[in-house]
Every structure is written in structure tokens, then in C-alpha cells.
């Protein structure tokens, strides 16, 4: 069956351009690494804001490692969802629907990103005990983001190719 015929009448503008860019097609072959990387970068931005803020607050307040990590992860989810939520709300969706779309779009991506990033920080000797002014604090945190980006991008590509994750958001752009 022809891709455009398959989606005809589904209420979405599924042009050939969207499919090539990974913004509407549900076939993995139509999803580019560029579109997956953009989706991952969008997610990483929110996660990084929350993660850095949480790590900085916990470290500055001399909290223990567990409390600091919990705060950082919680804020990563808050900021990760918020960036998507604000963009979708700008498109005119009501709060409840926009929240559902943001949760559908970002949950798996944020979970993978947080597992990888926090796993890296936990595994780097001394990183959890490093202070804000130490290079180890920043190199382990930023290095964790780079590795999380590299491992989350294929996950997002796979999900977008199946009409999941960030593919859900593109319906509202």
C-alpha cells in the first residue's frame, strides 16, 4: 500500500517531505538520524537544565548523594516535560491534552537519558562527591550528557519510526 494512501483521511498532513524528515511517517526507514538527533537534543535540553539545577542545588546544600540524585532526576523530568508542554500549548492545545502528548512524547526518552547520565555519574570514581567548583563535577555531568545523547538517539529514531515518542508532538506543529 502506498504511504500517502495509507494515511489519507487520517486527519494529519503526511507529506512526502514529512516522511523523509521523520515527522509523520510510521516506517522506520523514513526516519532520518537528523530528526532523531533533533528530538533527542530537545529532550536533552530539558533534562540538562533540570539535572544541572538539581545537582547544583543538592551539592551546594551539602545534601547526600541519594537526595541530590533524586532532586536532579525529578527536575530533569519537570524541565524535560515542560519544554514540550510549552511548545504544544503554543499550538493551541488545552492543558490536559498537551500534558498527555508531552508524557507520550518524552517519557521513554527521559527515562533512558536519566538512566545513562546518572549511571555514568555514579560509576565515575569521586563524581558523586565532587563539588561545584571541581572539574570532576562538570566533566562527569557533561560527559554523562554526551553519552546519554549518543545512546538515546537510536531509541528516539526507533520510536519515531513507529509513530511513538516525538512523532506524537509533530502532529501539533
C-alpha positions as CSV (number, residue, x, y, z in Angstrom):
1,X,0.0,0.0,0.0
2,X,1.2,3.5,-0.9
3,X,2.3,5.5,2.2
4,X,0.2,8.5,1.4
5,X,-2.8,6.3,0.6
6,X,-2.4,4.5,3.9
7,X,-2.6,7.8,5.8
8,X,-5.2,9.5,3.6
9,X,-8.1,10.7,5.6
10,X,-6.3,10.2,9.0
11,X,-6.5,13.9,9.8
12,X,-2.8,14.5,9.5
13,X,-0.8,16.3,6.8
14,X,1.6,13.4,6.0
15,X,3.5,14.8,3.0
16,X,6.5,13.1,1.5
17,X,8.7,15.7,3.0
18,X,7.5,15.0,6.5
19,X,8.1,11.3,5.9
20,X,11.7,11.9,4.7
21,X,12.3,14.1,7.8
22,X,10.7,11.6,10.1
23,X,7.8,13.9,11.0
24,X,4.8,11.9,10.1
25,X,5.7,8.6,8.7
26,X,5.4,5.4,10.8
27,X,8.0,3.5,8.9
28,X,11.5,3.4,10.5
29,X,13.1,3.7,7.1
30,X,11.6,7.1,6.7
31,X,13.1,8.5,9.9
32,X,16.4,10.2,9.5
33,X,19.2,10.3,12.1
34,X,19.0,14.1,11.9
35,X,15.3,14.1,13.0
36,X,16.1,11.6,15.8
37,X,19.0,13.7,16.9
38,X,16.9,16.9,17.0
39,X,14.3,15.1,19.1
40,X,17.0,13.8,21.4
41,X,18.6,17.3,21.7
42,X,15.2,18.8,22.5
43,X,14.8,16.2,25.3
44,X,18.4,16.6,26.4
45,X,18.0,20.3,26.8
46,X,15.2,20.0,29.3
47,X,16.9,17.1,31.1
48,X,20.2,19.0,31.3
49,X,18.5,22.1,32.8
50,X,16.8,20.0,35.5
51,X,19.8,17.8,36.1
52,X,22.3,20.6,36.4
53,X,20.0,22.6,38.6
54,X,19.3,19.6,40.8
55,X,23.0,18.6,41.1
56,X,24.0,22.2,41.8
57,X,21.3,22.7,44.5
58,X,22.0,19.3,46.2
59,X,25.7,19.9,46.1
60,X,25.5,23.5,47.3
61,X,23.2,22.5,50.2
62,X,25.6,19.6,51.0
63,X,22.9,17.0,50.6
64,X,23.8,13.4,50.4
65,X,24.3,11.6,47.1
66,X,20.9,9.9,47.1
67,X,18.9,13.1,47.9
68,X,20.9,15.1,45.3
69,X,20.3,12.5,42.6
70,X,16.6,12.2,43.3
71,X,16.2,16.0,43.1
72,X,18.2,16.1,39.8
73,X,16.2,13.3,38.3
74,X,12.9,14.9,39.4
75,X,13.9,18.3,38.0
76,X,15.1,16.6,34.7
77,X,11.6,15.2,34.2
78,X,9.9,18.5,35.2
79,X,12.0,20.6,32.7
80,X,12.0,17.9,30.1
81,X,8.2,17.7,30.0
82,X,7.9,21.5,30.4
83,X,9.7,22.3,27.2
84,X,7.4,20.1,25.2
85,X,4.4,21.2,27.1
86,X,5.0,24.8,26.4
87,X,5.6,24.2,22.7
88,X,2.4,22.2,22.4
89,X,0.4,24.7,24.4
90,X,1.5,27.4,21.9
91,X,-0.1,25.3,19.2
92,X,-3.4,25.8,21.0
93,X,-4.0,22.6,22.8
94,X,-5.7,22.6,26.2
95,X,-3.5,21.8,29.2
96,X,-4.8,18.2,29.8
97,X,-4.3,17.1,26.2
98,X,-1.0,18.9,26.0
99,X,0.2,17.1,29.1
100,X,-0.8,13.7,27.7
101,X,1.1,14.5,24.5
102,X,4.2,15.6,26.4
103,X,4.1,12.5,28.6
104,X,3.7,10.3,25.5
105,X,6.4,12.2,23.6
106,X,9.1,12.4,26.3
107,X,8.8,9.7,28.9
108,X,10.9,6.9,27.3
109,X,13.5,9.4,26.1
110,X,13.8,11.0,29.5
111,X,14.0,7.6,31.3
112,X,16.8,6.4,29.0
113,X,18.6,9.7,29.3
114,X,18.4,9.8,33.1
115,X,19.4,6.1,33.5
116,X,22.5,6.6,31.3
117,X,23.5,10.0,32.6
118,X,23.1,9.2,36.3
119,X,24.7,5.8,35.7
120,X,27.8,7.5,34.3
121,X,27.9,9.9,37.2
122,X,27.5,7.0,39.7
123,X,30.3,5.0,38.0
124,X,32.9,7.7,37.7
125,X,35.0,7.5,40.9
126,X,34.6,10.5,43.1
127,X,32.0,12.2,40.8
128,X,29.2,12.0,43.3
129,X,31.3,13.6,46.0
130,X,32.8,16.3,43.7
131,X,31.8,20.0,44.4
132,X,30.6,22.6,42.0
133,X,34.0,24.2,41.7
134,X,35.7,21.0,40.7
135,X,36.4,19.9,37.2
136,X,35.3,16.3,38.0
137,X,31.8,17.5,38.9
138,X,31.4,19.2,35.5
139,X,33.2,16.7,33.3
140,X,31.3,13.7,34.7
141,X,28.0,15.5,34.4
142,X,28.6,16.8,30.9
143,X,30.3,13.6,29.8
144,X,27.2,11.7,31.0
145,X,25.0,14.0,28.8
146,X,27.1,13.3,25.7
147,X,26.9,9.5,26.3
148,X,23.2,9.7,27.1
149,X,22.6,11.7,23.9
150,X,24.5,9.0,21.9
151,X,22.6,6.2,23.4
152,X,19.1,7.9,23.4
153,X,19.2,9.0,19.8
154,X,18.8,5.4,18.4
155,X,15.9,4.8,20.9
156,X,14.2,8.0,19.6
157,X,14.8,7.0,16.0
158,X,13.2,3.7,16.6
159,X,10.2,5.2,18.4
160,X,9.6,8.0,15.9
161,X,9.8,5.3,13.1
162,X,6.8,3.6,14.8
163,X,4.8,6.8,15.3
164,X,5.7,7.0,19.0
165,X,7.7,9.4,21.2
166,X,8.4,12.7,19.4
167,X,6.4,11.6,16.4
168,X,3.3,12.4,18.6
169,X,4.5,16.0,19.0
170,X,4.9,16.7,15.3
171,X,1.2,16.2,14.8
172,X,0.7,19.5,16.6
173,X,3.5,21.6,15.0
